[in-house]
Amino acid sequence: MRINILIASSQIKTNYKQMKKINILAIGFLAYLAIDGPAYAQKKPVATKKPAATTAKKTNGTLIPNDPNVKIGKLANGLTYYIRKNSEPKNRAELYLATRIGSLMEEDNQQGLAHFTEHMAFNGTKDFPKNEMINYLQKAGVRFGADLNAYTGFDQTVYQLPIPTDSAELFKTGFKILANWAGKVIMEGDEIDKERGVIIEEDRQRGKNAQERISKQLLPLLLKGSRYENRLPIGKIDILQSFTHDKIKSFYKDWYRPNLQSVIAVGDFDVNEVEQLIKANFSDLTNPASPRPRLKYDLPDNKEPLVKIITDPEQPYNVAMMMYKQRGSTATSTTADYKKQLMYSMINSMIGARFQEILQKGTAPFLFAQSTYGPYQGGLVSGINAFQTVVAAKSGAELEKSFTAALAENERISKFGFVQSEVDVTKKNILAGNEKQFKEKDKTPSSSFVQQYLNNFLTGSSIPSIDFKYAETQKAVASITLQEINALAKTLITRENQIIVVQAPEKDKATLPTEAQLVIALKNASNGVTAYVDNSVNKPLLETKPVAGKIVSETKIAAIGVTELTLSNGIKVLLKPTDFKNDQIIFSSFSKGGLSLAADADYESAQMVSIIPESGVGAFNPTQLNKLLAGNTGRAGAYVSDLYQGFSGSASPKDLETAFQMVYAYATNPRKDTEIFNKNISDYKVILENKDANPSSVFADTVQAVLSSYHKRGMPIKAADLNNVSLDKAYAFYKDRFADASEQTFVIVGAFDVTTIKPFIETYLASLPAAAKKQNYADNGVRPPNGKISKTVYKGLEDKAAVELYIHGDYIFNAENNIQLDALKAALEIKILERLREKESGVYSPQVGLSVEKYPNAHYYFNISFSCATANVDKLVAAALDEISKIKTNGATADDISKFKSEEQRQHELSLRNNNYWLSYLTNRLQNGDSLDQLLTDKQRLDAISVESTKASAQKYLTEDNYIRLVLMPQKK
């Protein structure tokens, strides 16, 4: 359970049209497994036992050398430091303070204070009283939450500070901030008391739901007899409300000490200068005269299976999980460790592919299934791994069958192993990824190195260089045999240390299998299993190469480094070559129409059009397509959105032709797969029939319905709607949308040469079918309601409310208005956080969103959202509206405007070196009919923002003429 703090300023975009997008295949059952984090806690050390299962023959290998490009040192007081010069991104550095302490170190009367201490590090230190640290960093363009952040786990607390290096003063201050966190937090009494409510609201926001109630029953089973069970990082509410100040001060004094701390600095700087900054800021920190020992904790073994069946009224799905616990370090320190981890990765990939293959069949015995080997419950307990299977069934009555079928796949692998073709596919994919990483080695972001160094400090994992990893991966993959893989696969299933867990809706309680039936299913899962048979299709992606078209015109847009091509079939292509990545090309396209052109009678079927490209292409279903493309980075797909249809894809330069071939295939030879389509619709019906058990789902449906004025095309899909869905209609709609490509516009960005890419464009894009029809999207009249709307939904069992406030209206969509709206949103975000969290202590992470759209009509939406105690809803809504009123009266403060401008400027600097930014920027400009060089005048528009301009904007756009208040409250008793 990772405790993340300071996420309040994340930029949430809320758009009622986006809310009704459906990802049919991403069911998300894992979100309902209740245990959602990396650690839990114990009572006393437990003696370890040897794993029950036999293991593959062990070879020691050789020690992996640390990357010579990282400077590792230790101060006299025991503090460890890692320093690396890295220029991606330029003029930026990642600064981290890692501490090997967490909730496991708490006394019984300190439960929750490790996490509370992390909060207090942002509420006043010796050199940065109160909120001065946050204010200082925001004025320098460091984003609160997105950049400045921290987390607390069971045995670690980590603070992160990405910071610019082009200001010497700011960069030096970054190390002072880290040192203040490390040993100079003040812990003022009034600040402690103010923070109590924030942390209690964090607990409410993350919990007070089915997952939390289920986890409280699961923890005694999953962490039985260990300290982890009683040391959740969030702590106990009664302690958080009542602990005396000396308890948290004592925790900080005992555990925040340099011999348990590390400073990590990676970025565009001078290594020797950074080393001196670390020595100057951290050398005076001292350890206690009699330091408390940092104990290690363990989990006990269990000979017989542990079984738990848990039901809850708000649990939407019938889910079973099987865990085979194993002892073993997760640290990688030798070449043998490295090879073994590669083999586990290959096994996970091959198991995943097998389950995906089953899930595509109409006869699939489960809604969802997955098996993986890795750290136990995502890393809950150090030194414990597990082979874990999760399966979701359509109903309680079918859960035993689904559970048995999933376990049978595990047994099939244990009994018969994999086949050589599966291993070959996985090897090709690993080698392709290894090649790509190696080619990008000089463009590796600093954040990637930070994680390596964190792992070294916290777990002892080695720090191999990119060159070493490349060579060792090539060597290991070449040496791995089918026999080695299958020998390791046989160790996954253990006959001891087994745990079975069922989570199910209360309404299905009577139909669930009993604990005894689940144990019998486990014992009998191997009965009747036979060896796997590969179903690869041995034919090319395209049977014949298309007849190429021509580039008929070429225009240079020198100001932004773009070349525009017009093709003989009418398609336009914008090319933006970059050097931001060495091995990345990305592209997307669009033309007008999309779902808006579906007839009302066919709309339900048209909404399912995404299943067509997700079913594969031509002769290849998704599994066969993945096998065909093994080792090839070229990928592309088709999409149909509300207003557009088009393609998107990516590739390494060497595989770009494959990506273009896929575009051609999806346009001209889509796959009509009855089995996959029907399986998706059947599964989706189950999801829709069960989702109303979840209060958040019910509330989201209400928000969507209200924001679309209950228009048919804006309403959430219901299970009954799926009865009207036809594969023939969905397929026909897809074919119609891609029958004429003449108005498609492609944007291609990345590591390519304009001359070299042109033959691919002529062959695969200029050859796309074109009828030269003039098309547009239809305005079907989906609009948010005018006037003041208030609606309360009563759903849920606990004291938890969710609030969504919207202020919206029509406006003139242009760059000048949009930047003023952005500034207004940023200022409001700061004030809502200060008022609702810091002053009222009534919320954890209030969010302020802004969404703007030009088509089908220009409209803006401001959204304020938060969760809180039910008794505080009216008070906090009034406080939020009061902050809006203040901005309308006075405008944004000069300080807040300064913070916004600094953040915008800093993010702009990073964006200009990012391929995804350019792809999005050029696409948006084209769709909205804006000038492509609009960004060249961004600074002038940014400079035009002032106190007066924000005041005028607030008075114009934050009116309550169109105001929507939506609240989720627990059901009335």
Salt bridges, closest charged atoms under 4 A:
ASP67 OD2 - ARG84 NH1 2.61
GLU88 OE2 - ARG913 NH2 3.95
GLU107 OE2 - ARG292 NH2 2.15
ASP108 OD1 - ARG231 NH2 2.76
ASP147 OD2 - ARG143 NE 3.31
ASP166 OD1 - ARG906 NH1 2.94
GLU188 OE1 - LYS130 NZ 2.97
ASP190 OD2 - LYS130 NZ 3.29
GLU191 OE2 - LYS130 NZ 3.30
GLU191 OE2 - LYS194 NZ 3.71
ASP193 OD1 - ARG196 NH2 3.01
ASP193 OD1 - HIS245 NE2 3.01
GLU195 OE2 - HIS119 ND1 2.75
GLU195 OE2 - ARG837 NH2 3.60
GLU201 OE1 - ARG204 NE 2.90
GLU202 OE1 - HIS115 NE2 3.13
GLU202 OE1 - HIS119 NE2 3.07
GLU202 OE2 - ARG206 NE 3.13
ASP246 OD2 - LYS247 NZ 3.46
ASP254 OD2 - ARG292 NH1 3.53
ASP268 OD1 - LYS85 NZ 3.37
GLU275 OE1 - LYS71 NZ 2.68
ASP298 OD1 - ARG327 NH1 2.96
ASP301 OD1 - ARG327 NH2 2.79
ASP312 OD2 - ARG213 NE 2.75
GLU314 OE1 - ARG213 NH2 3.09
GLU357 OE1 - LYS627 NZ 3.84
GLU409 OE2 - ARG412 NH2 2.75
GLU411 OE2 - ARG495 NH1 3.69
GLU422 OE2 - ARG354 NE 2.81
ASP467 OD1 - LYS441 NZ 2.83
GLU484 OE2 - LYS339 NZ 3.01
GLU496 OE2 - LYS303 NZ 3.12
ASP508 OD1 - LYS507 NZ 3.45
ASP534 OD1 - LYS627 NZ 2.47
GLU554 OE2 - LYS556 NZ 3.46
GLU554 OE1 - LYS758 NZ 2.59
ASP579 OD1 - ARG913 NH1 3.22
ASP583 OD2 - LYS436 NZ 3.57
ASP583 OD1 - LYS439 NZ 3.97
ASP600 OD1 - ARG713 NH2 2.83
ASP602 OD1 - LYS729 NZ 3.18
ASP642 OD2 - LYS21 NZ 3.11
ASP655 OD2 - LYS654 NZ 2.94
GLU657 OE2 - LYS545 NZ 3.97
ASP673 OD2 - ARG671 NH2 3.04
ASP683 OD2 - LYS679 NZ 2.33
ASP701 OD2 - LYS691 NZ 2.84
ASP728 OD1 - LYS672 NZ 2.61
ASP736 OD2 - ARG737 NH2 3.27
GLU743 OE2 - LYS774 NZ 3.66
ASP779 OD2 - ARG783 NH2 2.65
GLU798 OE2 - ARG213 NH1 2.65
ASP799 OD2 - ARG204 NH1 3.58
ASP810 OD1 - HIS859 ND1 2.60
GLU816 OE2 - ARG941 NH1 3.78
GLU829 OE2 - LYS825 NZ 3.37
GLU834 OE1 - LYS831 NZ 3.30
GLU838 OE2 - ARG837 NE 3.38
GLU840 OE2 - ARG835 NE 3.11
GLU840 OE1 - LYS875 NZ 3.98
ASP874 OD1 - ARG965 NH2 2.80
ASP882 OD2 - ARG835 NH1 2.80
ASP882 OD2 - LYS886 NZ 3.58
GLU883 OE2 - ARG835 NH1 2.77
GLU883 OE2 - LYS886 NZ 3.48
ASP895 OD2 - LYS139 NZ 3.41
ASP896 OD2 - LYS831 NZ 3.13
ASP896 OD1 - LYS899 NZ 3.89
GLU909 OE1 - ARG92 NH2 2.93
GLU909 OE1 - ARG906 NH1 3.53
ASP930 OD2 - ARG925 NE 3.09
ASP938 OD1 - ARG941 NH2 2.68
ASP943 OD2 - LYS939 NZ 3.11
